[in-house]
Amino acid sequence: MTSTNNRWWFGGVASAAAGVATHPLDSVKVRMQTAGRPDVSLLALLADIAASEPGGLAALFRGVDASALRQLTYSSARFAVCEYRRLLLVFSPLLGSILAASIGGVAGGIVGSPADLVNVRMQIDGKLPPEERRNYRNAIDGIIQIIKTEGAAALFNGVGANILRAVLMTAGQIATYDTVKQEMIASEMFGDGFIVHFTASVIGALVATTVCSPVDVIKSKMMAQSQKNPEYSGMVDAGRKIMHREGVGAFFKGWTPAFARLGPQTVLTFVCLEYIKTFYGEYGGMVDSAFDSAFGSIPKLIGLCLYTIFLLKLVFP
């Protein structure tokens, strides 16, 4: 498969497409993590959603626009930073990939936090009592309502857990994918094609799901809590209370739907990414010419960097 130099938005577009396709599984994962019962099962949860929530199982698609917005911000940032991993390869291919993925995870965790917060809240809104539902109309409305009612800083509720999860996710997903892909191609038993991309992405999803599960549970619970009467004061407090009330197994609650979502999502993301590279290799010149005519020769990452700085100023005024 023909490849070309990446553009910073490739990963975001591919991830958004994959995220929309697997959003119902993400909704199931979040609901299992925030259920508060260690014995909740996947089938019991689906039956409860079908019987008690407005729209039945269609409620699993609630927040899909926030999911797309999250991927367009979070994944664009982490993939963009990871494209510069070649500057870190002086250490070693594996270490360079992990370092770049970790830096990309920090950027993605910050940039994607507002949309991630809205995504989690929209996913669990249907299971709340009617008087406690937030009833965001869409992702943008959710962000606006949070700023109006809770302040701009509330957009970064759980940002610490979000950044840690993003670092683990990016290192586990992208670094694993790159390493497995390179090793398979270097063995000369495989070409740079679908089999390599599929295998590397499945292994990346397996690693990422496992290392991210404890942080993901903490992140979901912190984002789902009320800002007026927060149950957890921070990541450590949340982890301690979850351990005390629900045991170690609670940190891996939702692992099955998480992998069932992340597996297909990772495969779709990287397969889409490889095809976007191929398409751009053939038609990218026309796209670049149109973009430069509209926006000039300003590097495309400047806008992303300025947005990241703006978000950092909101969190750390």
Beta strands, then each sheet from edge to edge (+ up, - down):
end
